[in-house]
Amino acid sequence: MFLLKKAICFTLCLLTFFFISGCNSMNFSKKSTETETYVNDEVSLEIRNESIDNSGLVLLISNKTNTDLSYDSTYYIEQKKNGVWYSSDNEPYFNALAILLESKATNEFEVDFEITLPQGEYRIIKPINVSTGSIPLMVDFKIS
């Protein structure tokens, strides 16, 4: 009986370890469905200078229109391997609260990768609501 309890405890500890260690990784194995780069004159997306490190970055979202726009906290991370973009196997990062982007204004949007990204080429895909609907804006970056 004692050995059975010990085996069950060991198994639960081992499963917990694998679950926790799996939560701290990000795999990129699904080919990206985002093949089109959207260019528009309503909003732009770029990375603030010197804000990139392996744990996060800061996006600059600029509204070029005379009307207010909005977005939420959703973003996707993709990695480029051998010239092909791959989506993260993890769920997108988001908070459904709407964020106002005032006319002719620029907002900073902090991205926390929640893990440490290894060296490589990546891109952030950030959906933004414009006059024609939601479009995915993209910006590439490298982790050295």
Secondary structure, 3 states (H helix, E strand, C coil): CHHHHHHHHHHHHHHHHHHHHHHCCCCEEEECCCCCCCCCCCEEEEECCCCCECCEEEEEEEECCCCCEEECCCEEEEEEECCEEEEECCCCECCCCCEEECCCCEEEEEEECCCCCCCEEEEEEEEEEECCEEEEEEEEEEEC
